[in-house]
């Protein structure tokens, strides 16, 4: 089964990550520690609480698997790509591309409601990234809507990001 | 859920049943039933939209009526794009279906069709009743996509059946399960309940017309349908069904939709 990324989760992750980037690193890094330890502590010290919104459009699909991409705005602006499995639960993976690097993660959400717009809510987890966000990790909530007519997603995310 | 019979028909059938049951008391004895499951895609092209066709068969020993079916759970393959199907854009409430039938439901709430065949015994005589089925999107239940199966059955027993169903998660190799609860439908006094012996259900756009409002006018269209993956799983698309009967038995049946022939796939790709 292909891993999926909830759109809302992606947006949330972006927000989380962006928040982390903006957060000030903790100054409590001791001179006696090794370089790697310092680096790890410096990464862990940056924590950001953020909210973001992503508007994603359809790229391709196969069965219940959907690939969407689009723009993310908010605390951590950039572009986002999500691979979702729209099963009885929406699950998937996401990548957010920002000017400082990319942020990756996964999430899941429960769909509810009916009609052209199907809403969903769930959680996301940031597992890593590249560049400034190479050590990114975090957790957040996500919610949004899925347009069943054109397969577009709007994902709103909120949470905290460390990097 | 409702099961009712017209008073005059019921009375007539009741009188007939009393006579026939008295003549043949042993004929109401039951034995365990066997079950079978069929499934197909129409059209069947990988990467394209389709209608899923599910066929459930129940067979009792010769001359006997199966026990009443109370629940069926059909597990379907992973990676079928229900959410991308464009089906069930509106909902129909159970109250509307009960009061008005499918004609009272929004056209965009109908997700499929089907047919059922039931058997009932009047003494020694086995009577077969067939009815059409409409499947409508219902308001979600506990966070799950809910459906309603509606079957009007005007003859020979005047029975209207409203059966709730849900799309629920399932463990691999299945992507989900369609759970259908079936009401007990009494036939006539002293006779066994109506027994379903065949249930044919389609989920998909085949035969459906949806409507959308565009710049003040109404546009009719055929919904997209359930999207098949671009690749076929090894061994084909697996389906399985668990039948629950009133006698407490839960027989299972399995089937697989074979992968399209390689030659056919290549031809279709051109």
Interface residues (C-beta under 8 A of the other chain):
Chain A: X1 X2 X61 X62 X63 X64 X65 X66 X85 X86 X87 X88 X89 X90 X110 X111 X112 X113 X114 X115 X116 X118 X146 X148 X149 X151
Chain B: X47 X78 X79 X80 X81 X82 X83 X84 X86 X88 X89 X90 X91 X137 X139 X140 X143 X144 X145 X167 X168 X169 X170 X172 X175 X176 X227 X228 X229 X230 X231
